[in-house]
């Protein structure tokens, strides 16, 4: 696969900033449904996303990456921390004040068919976006929907078709059309290409990049496919058990990963060359229960280089090299 990344955006204008964001899900038990504990899905995540940037978020299933995306958009209630969008703190805004941010922040879901009403024509589904958020008359809305369909590589005559009449790639194009309808600045792609064939993945990624360049979009690109992240994203954030364990430019992550967990993830990527040799880093055991995380470093129970210090002292997420952050006592 040929890289479709352009030059990384200048790190000057911050669009989105997270400050120690937490998302806990309470565990209730007994007749009175009292809270007995919490599933710590996202634990003190801090990051900055720049305008025009694609930031990849990777990790195993259950690491908290999708919950992080849903919490940013307000689909999950924030437990603690702060979220800033265009320098404005948004988590405590009232419903009326939040409405304008709905237009600026959108999401593309993993399963495009599940996110569409099977009984509703595609044109009507897209028309609802304009009907709810604008005062455009009916014909003007129809024209806007047809323009949207052409923008994402579909045809105006698709307006009257139902979701089951489209392929998976076409349905994802419809999802993208819905996401860009209100001219947002920020889009979360939650495993947006994982359910598609490889050839279709490349087409959708190219479309996303084209739209990014045309409208200066910023993406939070959630994925478990490191190969896709490598060729699409500018920076990468690695999550484990709700924590951020490493973050840097994509070239640094793939050339010189500092955290043992990142090294293990990268070692599992298949190599296209038949005779290519590599040392596979194998992790022992399963990810711990997020309702009862281990003390010290959250990764120490599976880490191949863990020492006694790791069991009792949680490493800070600090800059080990220029713009290369990791949470490990023995990074590198």
Backbone as numpy.savetxt, mean C-alpha at the origin, in Angstrom:
# Nx Ny Nz CAx CAy CAz Cx Cy Cz
11.50 -8.37 -17.03 10.64 -7.17 -17.03 11.52 -5.94 -17.03
11.23 -5.03 -17.89 11.99 -3.78 -17.98 11.44 -2.76 -17.00
12.35 -2.08 -16.32 11.92 -1.09 -15.34 11.10 0.01 -16.00
10.03 0.43 -15.33 9.23 1.54 -15.84 9.37 2.77 -14.96
10.29 2.72 -13.99 10.49 3.87 -13.12 11.23 4.95 -13.88
10.87 6.17 -13.58 11.62 7.32 -14.07 12.51 7.80 -12.92
13.09 8.93 -13.09 13.92 9.51 -12.05 13.09 9.74 -10.79
13.64 9.39 -9.64 12.92 9.53 -8.38 12.55 10.99 -8.15
11.36 11.24 -7.56 10.93 12.61 -7.33 11.83 13.32 -6.32
11.95 14.62 -6.47 12.72 15.39 -5.51 12.04 15.35 -4.15
12.83 15.11 -3.13 12.25 15.01 -1.79 12.14 16.40 -1.17
11.15 17.14 -1.67 10.97 18.50 -1.18 9.57 18.73 -0.65
8.55 18.28 -1.39 7.18 18.51 -0.99 6.57 17.24 -0.40
6.28 17.29 0.89 5.70 16.15 1.56 4.18 16.19 1.38
3.62 15.11 0.88 2.17 15.02 0.69 1.51 14.38 1.90
2.05 13.25 2.34 1.48 12.48 3.44 2.55 12.21 4.48
2.19 12.39 5.75 3.12 12.09 6.83 2.40 11.35 7.95
2.99 10.25 8.38 2.47 9.49 9.50 3.42 9.63 10.67
2.86 9.89 11.84 3.65 10.06 13.05 3.18 9.06 14.10
3.95 7.98 14.27 3.68 6.95 15.29 2.25 6.41 15.22
1.84 6.05 14.02 0.47 5.56 13.81 0.31 4.14 14.36
-0.77 3.95 15.12 -1.09 2.64 15.68 -2.52 2.27 15.34
-2.71 0.98 15.08 -4.06 0.46 14.89 -4.17 -0.87 15.63
-4.97 -0.86 16.71 -5.23 -2.06 17.50 -6.67 -2.49 17.31
-6.88 -3.80 17.25 -8.23 -4.35 17.22 -8.50 -5.02 18.57
-9.50 -4.56 19.31 -9.74 -5.12 20.65 -10.23 -6.57 20.59
-9.77 -7.35 21.55 -10.23 -8.73 21.71 -11.22 -8.76 22.86
-12.46 -9.10 22.53 -13.51 -9.10 23.55 -13.92 -10.53 23.89
-14.24 -10.74 25.15 -14.61 -12.08 25.59 -15.65 -11.99 26.71
-16.34 -13.09 26.94 -17.33 -13.15 28.01 -18.67 -12.59 27.61
-19.64 -12.75 28.48 -21.00 -12.29 28.21 -21.05 -10.77 28.04
-20.26 -10.07 28.83 -20.25 -8.61 28.79 -19.33 -8.05 27.70
-18.67 -8.96 26.98 -17.79 -8.54 25.88 -16.76 -7.51 26.32
-16.12 -7.82 27.43 -15.07 -6.91 27.92 -13.78 -7.13 27.14
-13.04 -6.05 27.00 -11.79 -6.11 26.26 -10.72 -6.84 27.09
-10.22 -7.94 26.53 -9.21 -8.75 27.22 -7.80 -8.54 26.67
-7.72 -7.85 25.57 -6.42 -7.61 24.94 -6.60 -6.93 23.60
-5.53 -6.84 22.85 -5.58 -6.17 21.54 -4.73 -6.91 20.52
-5.22 -6.95 19.30 -4.41 -7.38 18.16 -3.70 -6.14 17.64
-2.40 -6.11 17.78 -1.62 -4.93 17.41 -1.22 -5.02 15.94
-2.17 -4.61 15.09 -1.98 -4.77 13.64 -0.95 -3.80 13.07
-0.96 -2.56 13.55 0.01 -1.54 13.13 0.58 -0.92 14.39
1.91 -0.91 14.50 2.56 -0.50 15.74 3.57 0.62 15.49
3.15 1.85 15.79 4.05 3.02 15.75 4.76 3.21 14.42
3.99 3.27 13.34 4.55 3.47 12.00 4.68 4.96 11.70
5.87 5.37 11.32 6.12 6.76 10.92 6.74 6.75 9.52
6.26 7.63 8.66 6.83 7.73 7.32 6.43 9.04 6.68
7.12 9.37 5.59 6.80 10.54 4.79 6.69 10.10 3.33
5.63 10.54 2.67 5.42 10.25 1.26 5.47 11.56 0.51
6.29 11.63 -0.53 6.49 12.86 -1.27 5.59 12.92 -2.50
5.30 14.12 -2.95 4.45 14.31 -4.11 5.09 13.69 -5.36
4.30 12.92 -6.09 4.80 12.27 -7.29 5.59 11.01 -7.05
5.59 10.51 -5.81 6.39 9.34 -5.45 5.55 8.07 -5.38
6.20 6.94 -5.63 5.60 5.63 -5.41 6.36 4.95 -4.27
5.69 4.76 -3.14 6.30 4.11 -1.99 5.72 2.71 -1.86
6.56 1.70 -2.00 6.13 0.32 -1.86 6.10 -0.10 -0.41
5.09 -0.86 -0.02 4.99 -1.43 1.33 4.92 -2.94 1.18
5.91 -3.64 1.73 6.01 -5.08 1.53 6.11 -5.80 2.88
5.86 -7.10 2.81 5.93 -7.95 4.00 5.02 -9.15 3.83
5.15 -10.12 4.73 4.32 -11.31 4.67 2.85 -10.98 4.93
1.98 -11.91 4.57 0.57 -11.76 4.90 0.42 -11.66 6.41
-0.37 -10.68 6.85 -0.56 -10.49 8.28 0.41 -9.52 8.92
1.27 -8.88 8.09 2.25 -7.95 8.66 1.66 -6.58 8.96
0.43 -6.31 8.46 -0.21 -5.04 8.76 -0.22 -4.04 7.63
0.28 -4.42 6.47 0.40 -3.43 5.37 -0.96 -2.97 4.85
-1.90 -3.88 4.69 -3.23 -3.48 4.21 -3.99 -2.70 5.27
-3.84 -3.09 6.53 -4.47 -2.35 7.62 -3.92 -0.93 7.70
-2.64 -0.77 7.44 -2.03 0.56 7.41 -2.71 1.42 6.35
-2.89 0.87 5.16 -3.54 1.62 4.09 -4.96 2.01 4.44
-5.72 1.08 5.00 -7.11 1.36 5.36 -7.20 2.38 6.49
-6.23 2.37 7.38 -6.21 3.34 8.48 -5.91 4.74 7.97
-5.02 4.85 7.00 -4.70 6.15 6.41 -5.95 6.78 5.79
-6.75 5.96 5.10 -7.95 6.47 4.44 -9.13 6.65 5.38
-8.99 6.19 6.62 -10.09 6.33 7.56 -11.09 5.19 7.49
-10.78 4.14 6.72 -11.65 2.97 6.67 -11.54 2.16 7.96
-10.44 2.31 8.66 -10.26 1.77 10.01 -9.96 2.95 10.93
-10.54 2.92 12.11 -10.35 4.02 13.06 -8.96 3.99 13.65
-8.30 5.12 13.64 -6.95 5.24 14.19 -6.96 5.03 15.69
-6.04 4.20 16.19 -5.94 3.98 17.63 -5.10 5.06 18.30
-3.98 5.40 17.68 -3.11 6.44 18.24 -2.19 6.94 17.12
-1.59 8.10 17.36 -0.70 8.69 16.38 -1.36 9.81 15.60
-0.65 10.32 14.62 -1.15 11.45 13.83 -0.93 11.20 12.34
-1.87 11.68 11.54 -1.79 11.59 10.09 -1.93 12.99 9.52
-0.96 13.39 8.71 -0.98 14.71 8.09 -1.07 14.54 6.58
-1.96 15.33 5.94 -2.08 15.33 4.49 -1.98 16.78 4.03
-0.98 17.05 3.20 -0.69 18.44 2.81 -0.52 19.33 4.04
0.18 18.79 5.01 0.55 19.49 6.25 -0.62 19.72 7.22
-1.79 19.19 6.88 -2.95 19.34 7.76 -3.26 18.03 8.46
-3.40 18.09 9.77 -3.74 16.90 10.55 -5.19 16.53 10.27
-5.41 15.28 9.87 -6.74 14.93 9.35 -7.53 13.94 10.19
-6.90 13.26 11.15 -7.63 12.17 11.81 -8.74 12.67 12.73
-8.67 13.92 13.20 -9.68 14.43 14.12 -10.66 15.40 13.45
-10.61 15.50 12.13 -11.52 16.40 11.44 -12.96 15.89 11.54
-13.90 16.84 11.53 -15.31 16.46 11.54 -15.70 15.93 10.16
-16.86 15.26 10.10 -17.29 14.61 8.87 -17.33 15.58 7.68
-17.85 16.79 7.89 -17.95 17.76 6.81 -16.58 18.20 6.33
-15.64 18.37 7.28 -14.29 18.79 6.92 -13.53 17.68 6.21
-13.86 16.43 6.54 -13.17 15.30 5.94 -13.59 15.06 4.49
-14.75 15.60 4.12 -15.31 15.30 2.81 -14.36 15.70 1.68
-13.66 16.83 1.86 -12.77 17.27 0.79 -11.57 16.33 0.62
-11.21 15.64 1.72 -10.08 14.72 1.62 -10.47 13.43 0.93
-11.76 13.13 0.89 -12.23 11.96 0.15 -11.86 12.10 -1.32
-11.92 13.30 -1.83 -11.58 13.55 -3.23 -10.08 13.44 -3.47
-9.29 13.70 -2.45 -7.84 13.73 -2.61 -7.17 12.38 -2.35
-7.86 11.47 -1.66 -7.27 10.20 -1.26 -8.20 9.05 -1.69
-7.69 8.18 -2.54 -8.50 7.09 -3.07 -7.77 5.76 -2.93
-8.48 4.67 -3.26 -7.91 3.33 -3.11 -8.29 2.45 -4.29
-7.34 1.63 -4.72 -7.58 0.61 -5.73 -7.45 -0.74 -5.01
-8.49 -1.56 -5.06 -8.53 -2.78 -4.27 -7.96 -3.97 -5.05
-7.64 -5.03 -4.30 -7.05 -6.22 -4.88 -8.00 -6.94 -5.83
-9.24 -7.13 -5.39 -10.22 -7.86 -6.19 -11.19 -6.87 -6.83
-11.00 -6.55 -8.10 -11.87 -5.54 -8.74 -13.31 -5.99 -8.86
-13.53 -7.29 -8.97 -14.91 -7.78 -9.12 -15.69 -7.61 -7.82
-15.02 -7.89 -6.68 -15.68 -7.77 -5.38 -16.01 -6.32 -5.05
-15.28 -5.39 -5.63 -15.51 -3.97 -5.34 -16.55 -3.34 -6.25
-17.12 -4.15 -7.17 -18.14 -3.66 -8.08 -19.47 -4.36 -7.81
-20.56 -3.65 -7.99 -21.90 -4.22 -7.83 -22.23 -5.02 -9.10
-22.39 -6.36 -8.98 -22.62 -7.18 -10.18 -23.93 -6.86 -10.90
-24.86 -6.19 -10.22 -26.15 -5.86 -10.82 -26.20 -4.45 -11.41
-25.07 -3.75 -11.31 -25.04 -2.36 -11.76 -24.14 -2.21 -12.98
-24.64 -1.51 -13.98 -23.81 -1.26 -15.16 -22.60 -0.40 -14.78
-21.50 -0.64 -15.48 -20.25 0.04 -15.16 -20.40 1.56 -15.24
-21.09 2.03 -16.27 -21.28 3.47 -16.42 -22.01 4.08 -15.25
-23.01 3.37 -14.74 -23.78 3.88 -13.60 -22.93 3.89 -12.33
-22.08 2.88 -12.18 -21.20 2.82 -11.01 -20.24 4.01 -10.99
-19.68 4.34 -12.14 -18.77 5.49 -12.22 -19.53 6.81 -12.13
-20.74 6.82 -12.64 -21.56 8.03 -12.58 -21.88 8.42 -11.14
-22.01 7.42 -10.26 -22.33 7.70 -8.86 -21.26 8.57 -8.20
-20.02 8.40 -8.61 -18.93 9.21 -8.05 -19.17 10.68 -8.33
-19.50 11.01 -9.57 -19.74 12.41 -9.94 -21.06 12.92 -9.34
-22.05 12.04 -9.28 -23.34 12.43 -8.74 -23.24 12.80 -7.26
-22.38 12.08 -6.54 -22.26 12.30 -5.10 -21.38 13.51 -4.77
-20.37 13.76 -5.58 -19.38 14.76 -5.20 -19.37 16.01 -6.09
-20.22 16.05 -7.12 -20.25 17.23 -7.98 -21.71 17.63 -8.25
-21.88 18.76 -8.89 -23.22 19.23 -9.26 -23.42 19.16 -10.78
-22.67 18.30 -11.45 -22.74 18.18 -12.90 -24.09 17.60 -13.33
-24.69 18.12 -14.41 -25.94 17.56 -14.94 -25.70 16.18 -15.54
-26.79 15.46 -15.83 -26.72 14.07 -16.27 -25.84 13.87 -17.50
-26.08 14.65 -18.57 -25.32 14.45 -19.80 -23.84 14.75 -19.60
-23.55 15.76 -18.82 -22.16 16.11 -18.55 -21.47 15.00 -17.76
-22.23 14.38 -16.84 -21.66 13.26 -16.08 -21.38 12.08 -17.00
-22.30 11.80 -17.92 -22.08 10.70 -18.86 -20.84 10.95 -19.72
-20.69 12.17 -20.19 -19.51 12.50 -20.98 -18.23 12.30 -20.16
-18.29 12.69 -18.89 -17.12 12.54 -18.01 -16.79 11.07 -17.80
-17.82 10.23 -17.64 -17.60 8.80 -17.46 -16.99 8.18 -18.71
-17.47 8.55 -19.88 -16.93 8.03 -21.13 -15.48 8.47 -21.32
-15.17 9.69 -20.92 -13.78 10.16 -20.97 -12.90 9.35 -20.03
-13.44 9.02 -18.86 -12.71 8.19 -17.89 -12.40 6.82 -18.47
-13.38 6.22 -19.09 -13.20 4.89 -19.68 -12.09 4.92 -20.73
-12.07 5.96 -21.55 -11.02 6.08 -22.56 -9.67 6.32 -21.90
-9.66 7.06 -20.79 -8.41 7.37 -20.07 -7.71 6.10 -19.59
-8.49 5.09 -19.22 -7.89 3.86 -18.68 -7.83 2.73 -19.71
-8.05 3.05 -20.98 -7.88 2.06 -22.03 -9.12 1.25 -22.36
-10.29 1.71 -21.95 -11.55 1.06 -22.31 -12.29 1.91 -23.34
-13.47 1.46 -23.74 -14.21 2.16 -24.79 -15.49 2.77 -24.23
-15.96 3.87 -24.82 -17.20 4.50 -24.35 -18.39 3.55 -24.37
-18.42 2.61 -25.33 -19.56 1.69 -25.40 -19.59 0.68 -24.26
-18.50 0.62 -23.47 -18.49 -0.24 -22.28 -19.38 0.30 -21.17
-19.86 1.50 -21.34 -20.68 2.19 -20.32 -21.85 1.31 -19.87
-22.50 0.62 -20.78 -23.72 -0.12 -20.46 -23.49 -1.60 -20.17
-22.25 -2.00 -19.99 -21.97 -3.41 -19.69 -21.91 -3.65 -18.18
-22.08 -4.93 -17.81 -22.02 -5.34 -16.41 -20.62 -5.88 -16.08
-20.25 -5.90 -14.80 -18.90 -6.36 -14.42 -18.52 -7.73 -14.95
-19.47 -8.69 -15.00 -19.13 -10.05 -15.44 -18.77 -10.11 -16.92
-19.04 -9.07 -17.66 -18.72 -9.04 -19.09 -17.29 -8.59 -19.37
-16.53 -8.32 -18.32 -15.16 -7.84 -18.48 -14.16 -8.87 -17.95
-12.95 -8.83 -18.46 -11.86 -9.67 -17.93 -11.34 -9.06 -16.64
-10.47 -9.80 -15.95 -9.91 -9.29 -14.70 -9.14 -8.00 -14.89
-8.35 -7.93 -15.96 -7.59 -6.71 -16.23 -8.48 -5.53 -16.55
-9.55 -5.79 -17.30 -10.49 -4.71 -17.62 -11.22 -4.22 -16.37
-11.57 -5.15 -15.50 -12.24 -4.74 -14.25 -11.31 -3.90 -13.38
-10.02 -4.24 -13.41 -9.09 -3.42 -12.62 -8.94 -2.05 -13.24
-9.04 -1.94 -14.55 -9.03 -0.63 -15.20 -10.25 0.20 -14.76
-11.37 -0.47 -14.58 -12.58 0.22 -14.08 -12.33 0.72 -12.66
-11.68 -0.12 -11.85 -11.33 0.31 -10.49 -10.41 1.51 -10.50
-9.47 1.54 -11.43 -8.56 2.69 -11.55 -9.33 3.92 -12.00
-10.27 3.73 -12.94 -11.08 4.85 -13.41 -11.86 5.47 -12.25
-12.41 4.64 -11.40 -13.16 5.14 -10.25 -12.24 5.89 -9.29
-11.01 5.39 -9.13 -10.08 6.03 -8.21 -9.63 7.41 -8.68
-9.48 7.59 -10.00 -8.97 8.88 -10.51 -10.09 9.84 -10.89
-11.35 9.44 -10.75 -12.48 10.24 -11.22 -12.50 11.65 -10.65
-12.12 11.80 -9.37 -12.20 13.10 -8.70 -10.86 13.82 -8.66
-9.94 13.40 -9.52 -8.61 14.03 -9.60 -7.89 14.04 -8.25
-7.67 12.88 -7.65 -6.99 12.83 -6.35 -5.50 13.12 -6.48
-4.88 13.36 -5.34 -3.42 13.50 -5.31 -2.75 12.21 -4.87
-3.49 11.39 -4.14 -2.89 10.22 -3.47 -3.79 9.00 -3.67
-3.18 7.89 -4.09 -3.92 6.64 -4.29 -3.18 5.50 -3.60
-3.93 4.71 -2.84 -3.39 3.49 -2.24 -3.73 2.32 -3.15
-2.72 1.62 -3.61 -2.90 0.43 -4.44 -2.70 -0.79 -3.54
-3.79 -1.42 -3.14 -3.71 -2.55 -2.20 -3.70 -3.85 -2.99
-2.50 -4.35 -3.25 -2.32 -5.58 -4.04 -3.07 -5.45 -5.38
-2.92 -4.31 -6.02 -3.74 -3.97 -7.18 -3.49 -4.85 -8.40
-2.35 -5.54 -8.46 -2.07 -6.38 -9.63 -1.83 -7.84 -9.26
-1.97 -8.20 -8.00 -1.61 -9.55 -7.56 -2.54 -10.62 -8.12
-3.79 -10.26 -8.46 -4.75 -11.25 -8.96 -4.73 -11.36 -10.48
-3.79 -10.68 -11.13 -3.77 -10.63 -12.59 -2.63 -11.46 -13.16
-2.79 -11.91 -14.41 -1.71 -12.59 -15.11 -0.53 -11.64 -15.28
0.66 -12.22 -15.45 1.88 -11.41 -15.52 1.82 -10.39 -16.65
1.34 -10.81 -17.83 1.28 -9.88 -18.96 0.31 -8.74 -18.70
-0.80 -9.06 -18.02 -1.79 -8.03 -17.69 -1.25 -7.12 -16.59
-0.49 -7.70 -15.65 0.15 -6.89 -14.61 0.98 -5.78 -15.23
1.77 -6.14 -16.23 2.65 -5.15 -16.87 1.83 -4.03 -17.50
0.70 -4.36 -18.11 -0.16 -3.34 -18.72 -0.75 -2.40 -17.68
-1.19 -2.97 -16.55 -1.80 -2.15 -15.50 -0.74 -1.27 -14.84
0.45 -1.81 -14.62 1.52 -1.02 -14.03 1.91 0.14 -14.94
1.95 -0.14 -16.24 2.27 0.93 -17.19 1.19 2.00 -17.17
-0.06 1.59 -17.07 -1.17 2.55 -16.99 -1.05 3.40 -15.73
-0.76 2.77 -14.61 -0.61 3.51 -13.35 0.52 4.52 -13.43
1.62 4.12 -14.06 2.76 5.04 -14.19 2.42 6.20 -15.13
1.69 5.89 -16.22 1.29 6.95 -17.15 0.39 7.97 -16.46
-0.56 7.48 -15.68 -1.45 8.38 -14.95 -0.69 9.18 -13.90
0.29 8.56 -13.28 1.10 9.26 -12.28 1.84 10.44 -12.90
2.44 10.19 -14.04 3.19 11.25 -14.72 2.27 12.35 -15.23
1.08 11.97 -15.68 0.14 12.94 -16.25 -0.49 13.81 -15.18
-0.81 13.23 -14.02 -1.54 13.96 -12.98 -0.73 14.17 -11.69
0.56 13.83 -11.73 1.43 13.99 -10.56 0.86 13.26 -9.33
0.45 12.01 -9.54 -0.11 11.21 -8.46 0.98 10.65 -7.56
0.62 10.44 -6.31 1.49 9.74 -5.36 0.82 8.42 -5.00
1.62 7.34 -4.99 1.08 6.02 -4.70 1.68 5.44 -3.43
0.83 4.81 -2.63 1.28 3.88 -1.60 0.97 2.51 -2.17
2.01 1.79 -2.59 1.84 0.57 -3.37 2.07 -0.64 -2.47
0.99 -1.24 -2.00 1.04 -2.38 -1.10 1.13 -3.66 -1.92
2.14 -4.48 -1.65 2.32 -5.69 -2.44 3.17 -6.71 -1.70
2.96 -7.98 -2.05 3.85 -9.04 -1.54 4.84 -9.46 -2.62
4.67 -8.91 -3.82 5.51 -9.27 -4.96 6.68 -8.29 -5.05
7.84 -8.71 -4.58 8.99 -7.82 -4.55 9.50 -7.50 -5.95
9.27 -8.41 -6.89 9.68 -8.13 -8.26 8.92 -6.95 -8.84
7.60 -6.90 -8.59 6.79 -5.79 -9.06 7.20 -4.49 -8.37
7.43 -4.56 -7.08 7.83 -3.38 -6.31 9.16 -2.83 -6.83
10.06 -3.72 -7.15 11.38 -3.29 -7.62 11.30 -2.45 -8.89
10.38 -2.80 -9.77 10.30 -2.13 -11.06 9.29 -0.99 -11.09
8.53 -0.83 -10.03 7.50 0.21 -10.05 7.76 1.33 -9.05
8.34 1.01 -7.91 8.41 1.97 -6.79 9.73 2.72 -6.73
9.68 3.88 -6.08 10.87 4.70 -5.85 11.54 4.34 -4.53
10.73 4.11 -3.50 11.24 3.69 -2.20 10.45 2.48 -1.72
11.01 1.80 -0.73 10.36 0.60 -0.18 10.35 0.67 1.34
9.18 0.34 1.91 9.02 0.21 3.35 8.72 -1.25 3.65
9.53 -1.87 4.50 9.36 -3.28 4.86 8.71 -3.36 6.24
7.60 -4.12 6.33 6.89 -4.26 7.59 6.95 -5.70 8.09
7.01 -5.83 9.41 6.96 -7.15 10.04 6.19 -7.04 11.35
5.14 -7.81 11.49 4.33 -7.85 12.70 3.85 -6.45 13.11
3.48 -5.64 12.12 2.97 -4.30 12.39 4.02 -3.23 12.54
5.29 -3.60 12.56 6.39 -2.66 12.73 7.07 -2.37 11.39
7.66 -1.19 11.29 8.54 -0.90 10.16 9.95 -1.38 10.54
10.53 -2.21 9.69 11.85 -2.75 10.01 12.94 -2.22 9.09
12.55 -1.71 7.90 13.55 -1.14 7.01 12.87 -0.23 5.99
13.55 0.82 5.59 13.04 1.71 4.55 14.20 2.41 3.86
14.14 2.45 2.53 15.17 3.16 1.76 14.73 3.23 0.30
15.59 3.85 -0.52 15.36 3.83 -1.96 15.36 2.39 -2.43
14.62 2.12 -3.50 14.48 0.74 -3.97 15.83 0.14 -4.33
16.73 0.93 -4.88 18.05 0.40 -5.27 18.84 -0.05 -4.05
18.76 0.71 -2.96 19.47 0.33 -1.73 18.91 -0.94 -1.12
17.59 -1.04 -1.11 16.94 -2.21 -0.51 17.36 -3.49 -1.23
17.41 -3.44 -2.55 17.70 -4.65 -3.32 19.20 -4.93 -3.43
20.02 -3.90 -3.38 21.46 -4.12 -3.48 22.10 -4.40 -2.13
21.61 -3.72 -1.09 22.25 -3.88 0.22 21.20 -3.82 1.33
20.37 -4.84 1.47 19.39 -4.87 2.56 20.12 -4.97 3.91
19.67 -4.19 4.88 20.33 -4.16 6.18 19.68 -5.07 7.20
18.37 -5.26 7.10 17.65 -6.04 8.11 17.57 -7.51 7.69
17.77 -8.44 8.64 17.71 -9.88 8.30 16.39 -10.31 7.68
15.29 -9.66 8.06 14.00 -10.01 7.49 13.93 -9.62 6.01
14.42 -8.43 5.69 14.47 -7.99 4.30 15.36 -8.92 3.49
16.48 -9.31 4.05 17.39 -10.23 3.37 16.71 -11.56 3.07
15.89 -12.03 4.01 15.18 -13.29 3.80 14.13 -13.15 2.70
13.41 -12.03 2.68 12.41 -11.81 1.64 13.06 -11.76 0.27
14.17 -11.06 0.16 14.83 -10.91 -1.14 15.43 -12.23 -1.62
15.89 -13.05 -0.68 16.50 -14.31 -1.08 15.49 -15.29 -1.66
14.20 -15.03 -1.41 13.15 -15.93 -1.91 12.69 -15.57 -3.30
13.17 -14.47 -3.88 12.78 -14.06 -5.23 13.39 -15.01 -6.24
12.60 -15.62 -7.12 13.16 -16.52 -8.15 14.10 -15.78 -9.09
15.19 -16.44 -9.47 16.14 -15.85 -10.41 15.85 -16.37 -11.82
15.85 -15.49 -12.83 15.54 -15.93 -14.20 16.65 -16.74 -14.85
17.90 -16.59 -14.35 19.03 -17.30 -14.95 19.12 -18.71 -14.40
19.24 -19.68 -15.28 19.23 -21.08 -14.87 20.36 -21.41 -13.91
21.55 -20.95 -14.21 22.73 -21.30 -13.40 23.02 -20.33 -12.28
22.12 -19.38 -12.06 22.36 -18.39 -11.00 22.33 -19.07 -9.63
23.33 -18.79 -8.83 23.40 -19.38 -7.50 23.18 -18.30 -6.45
22.47 -18.66 -5.43 22.25 -17.72 -4.34 22.03 -18.51 -3.05
22.30 -17.87 -1.96 22.11 -18.51 -0.67 20.75 -18.11 -0.12
19.88 -19.08 0.04 18.53 -18.83 0.51 18.53 -18.66 2.02
17.96 -17.55 2.50 17.82 -17.32 3.94 16.47 -17.89 4.36
16.49 -18.95 5.12 15.25 -19.62 5.52 14.87 -19.21 6.94
13.64 -18.75 7.09 13.14 -18.34 8.39 12.51 -19.54 9.09
12.77 -19.66 10.37 12.25 -20.77 11.16 10.94 -20.34 11.83
9.94 -21.21 11.76 8.69 -20.93 12.46 7.80 -19.95 11.73
6.67 -19.63 12.38 5.69 -18.72 11.82 5.76 -17.35 12.49
5.11 -16.39 11.88 5.03 -15.06 12.47 4.30 -15.15 13.81
4.80 -14.51 14.86 4.14 -14.55 16.17 2.73 -13.96 16.12
1.94 -14.27 17.12 0.58 -13.75 17.23 0.64 -12.25 17.55
0.03 -11.39 16.72 0.09 -9.95 16.99 -0.66 -9.53 18.26
-1.45 -10.42 18.83 -2.11 -10.11 20.10 -1.17 -10.37 21.28
-0.09 -11.08 21.02 0.90 -11.37 22.07 2.29 -11.35 21.46
2.74 -10.16 21.01 4.04 -10.06 20.34 5.18 -10.34 21.30
6.31 -10.82 20.78 7.46 -11.10 21.64 8.08 -9.83 22.19
8.78 -9.96 23.28 9.50 -8.82 23.86 10.72 -8.51 23.01
11.29 -7.33 23.24 12.48 -6.95 22.49 12.18 -6.74 21.02
13.08 -7.22 20.17 12.89 -7.10 18.72 11.76 -8.04 18.29
10.77 -7.55 17.57 9.65 -8.41 17.18 10.06 -9.56 16.26
11.23 -9.45 15.64 11.68 -10.47 14.69 12.62 -11.50 15.32
13.00 -11.33 16.58 14.07 -12.16 17.14 13.72 -13.65 17.21
12.42 -14.00 17.28 12.04 -15.41 17.37 12.32 -16.18 16.08
12.53 -15.48 14.97 12.79 -16.13 13.68 14.11 -15.69 13.06
14.79 -14.78 13.70 15.98 -14.16 13.12 17.19 -15.10 13.20
17.91 -15.29 12.09 19.08 -16.18 12.10 20.30 -15.60 12.81
20.30 -14.29 13.11 21.46 -13.69 13.77 21.11 -13.13 15.15
19.94 -13.48 15.68 19.49 -12.92 16.96 20.43 -13.30 18.09
20.63 -12.36 19.02 21.43 -12.59 20.21 20.60 -12.22 21.44
21.16 -12.39 22.62 20.43 -12.15 23.86 19.89 -10.73 23.93
20.65 -9.78 23.41 20.22 -8.38 23.43 18.89 -8.22 22.71
18.70 -8.96 21.63 17.49 -8.82 20.81 16.24 -9.27 21.55
16.38 -10.15 22.53 15.24 -10.67 23.26 14.68 -9.68 24.27
15.49 -8.72 24.67 15.06 -7.82 25.75 15.01 -6.35 25.33
15.73 -5.99 24.28 15.84 -4.57 23.88 15.32 -4.39 22.46
14.23 -3.64 22.30 13.68 -3.39 20.98 14.55 -2.37 20.26
15.06 -2.70 19.07 15.93 -1.75 18.34 15.14 -0.57 17.81
15.77 0.58 17.81 15.15 1.79 17.28 15.23 1.80 15.76
14.25 2.43 15.15 14.22 2.57 13.69 15.03 3.81 13.35
16.30 3.61 13.01 17.22 4.73 12.84 17.91 4.67 11.48
18.54 5.79 11.12 19.25 5.89 9.85 20.66 5.32 10.00
20.92 4.18 9.36 22.24 3.54 9.44 23.17 4.06 8.35
22.60 4.36 7.19 23.31 4.97 6.09 22.43 6.09 5.56
22.94 6.89 4.67 22.16 8.02 4.16 20.84 7.53 3.56
19.73 8.03 4.11 18.37 7.70 3.64 18.07 6.21 3.70
18.78 5.48 4.53 18.57 4.03 4.68 18.34 3.73 6.16
17.08 3.44 6.49 16.68 3.24 7.87 16.42 1.75 8.14
16.74 1.33 9.35 16.47 -0.06 9.74 16.34 -0.14 11.25
15.57 -1.14 11.69 15.38 -1.38 13.12 16.04 -2.71 13.46
17.36 -2.67 13.67 18.12 -3.88 13.97 19.39 -3.49 14.71
19.70 -4.25 15.80 20.92 -3.98 16.55 22.16 -4.33 15.74
22.02 -5.26 14.80 23.18 -5.74 14.03 22.91 -5.58 12.53
22.38 -4.43 12.18 22.01 -4.16 10.78 23.20 -4.29 9.86
22.96 -4.96 8.71 23.99 -5.08 7.70 24.72 -6.39 7.74
